Amino acid sequence: MAAECTSRVSVGWTPSRTGLAKCESSPQAIHFSEAAELGGLEGRWTPEQLLLCALAGSFTTTFVDLARGLKFDYTDLEVEIEGSVRPSGTAARSFNEILIRARLTVNSEEQCESALNLLRRTKSACMISRAITVPQKLEPTVDTAKVLIEGWSAEDTAELGV
């Protein structure tokens, strides 16, 4: 593992209320704008969404790293981040809360408690989560994978409670 990692992005802004973000590690640029409600362009990422995306990506990669280190098997992980922005007394707006919804699918009921603990540990270890001072609430969900019996449909196994 590298002792230090430096990240760098560059952003340009045009008078047409749109921006372009670039980094050295990707050939793809990100087009962004202010929120449409503030006069920005439709169909573009907003800085608020990019921040939430950074949190979701960091949470996900932190989980993967922790799970790998613990040799914790899982089937699927989905992370949804929701941030509420409120106007303040000044021209600036700010987040008042960020909600992290993490849905983890594991292979057996016996893994559920360990899975919940791992999701909580992930939030504590997540670099972006620790960098954001806005209150964050974790809503973890753990499901067990449905095992299909060979030759049976999902509906058939559901009727049996499998």
Order of alpha helices (4+ residues) and beta strands (2+ residues): beta-beta-beta-alpha-beta-beta-alpha-alpha-beta-alpha
